[in-house]
Amino acid sequence: MKLMLPKDCPKIAQSTLEAIIQDPYITIGQLSEVLKLSERTIKNRIVLLKREGLITRIGSRTSGYWEVFNNV
């Protein structure tokens, strides 16, 4: 899937989205470890991605998964 994000999208949000595309079942804690960022930073970036309409969470925090929309 080719990423076509807005030009003003922060690099951290881009790397977060790429990690979610690779593993839709990844948790915020795992994203934090993979990207070597704090969980708070990851949560902020996820809020940004949700607000932009790029991702949504399906299911619960522990057994759910991320859905990336095709407009990405």
C-alpha positions as CSV (number, residue, x, y, z in Angstrom):
1,M,0.0,0.0,0.0
2,K,1.5,3.3,-1.1
3,L,1.4,6.0,1.6
4,M,0.2,9.4,0.4
5,L,-0.1,11.4,3.5
6,P,-0.6,15.2,3.8
7,K,2.6,17.1,3.5
8,D,2.2,18.6,6.9
9,C,1.9,15.1,8.5
10,P,4.7,14.7,11.1
11,K,7.4,12.1,10.4
12,I,6.4,10.3,13.7
13,A,2.9,10.0,12.4
14,Q,4.1,8.5,9.2
15,S,6.3,6.0,10.9
16,T,3.5,5.1,13.2
17,L,1.1,4.5,10.3
18,E,3.8,2.4,8.5
19,A,4.1,0.2,11.6
20,I,0.3,-0.2,11.8
21,I,0.1,-1.2,8.2
22,Q,2.8,-3.9,8.7
23,D,1.0,-5.2,11.8
24,P,-2.6,-4.2,12.3
25,Y,-2.7,-6.0,15.7
26,I,0.1,-4.0,17.1
27,T,-0.5,-2.3,20.5
28,I,0.5,1.2,21.6
29,G,3.1,-0.4,23.9
30,Q,4.5,-2.4,21.0
31,L,4.5,0.7,18.8
32,S,6.4,2.5,21.6
33,E,9.1,-0.2,21.6
34,V,9.4,-0.5,17.8
35,L,9.6,3.3,17.2
36,K,11.6,4.0,20.4
37,L,9.1,6.7,21.5
38,S,7.1,7.1,24.6
39,E,3.6,5.7,24.8
40,R,2.2,9.2,25.3
41,T,3.8,10.3,22.0
42,I,2.4,7.3,20.2
43,K,-1.1,8.1,21.7
44,N,-0.9,11.7,20.5
45,R,0.1,10.6,17.0
46,I,-2.8,8.0,16.9
47,V,-5.2,10.8,17.8
48,L,-3.8,12.8,14.9
49,L,-4.2,9.9,12.5
50,K,-7.8,9.2,13.7
51,R,-8.7,12.9,13.4
52,E,-7.4,12.9,9.8
53,G,-9.6,9.9,9.1
54,L,-6.6,7.7,8.2
55,I,-7.1,4.9,10.9
56,T,-9.6,3.5,13.3
57,R,-9.5,0.9,16.0
58,I,-11.8,-2.1,15.6
59,G,-12.5,-4.1,18.8
60,S,-10.9,-3.7,22.2
61,R,-7.5,-2.4,23.2
62,T,-6.2,-5.8,23.8
63,S,-7.8,-8.0,21.2
64,G,-8.6,-5.4,18.5
65,Y,-6.8,-4.3,15.4
66,W,-6.2,-1.1,13.4
67,E,-7.9,-0.5,10.2
68,V,-6.1,1.8,7.7
69,F,-8.4,3.4,5.2
70,N,-7.7,3.1,1.5
71,N,-7.4,6.9,1.0
72,V,-3.9,6.6,2.4
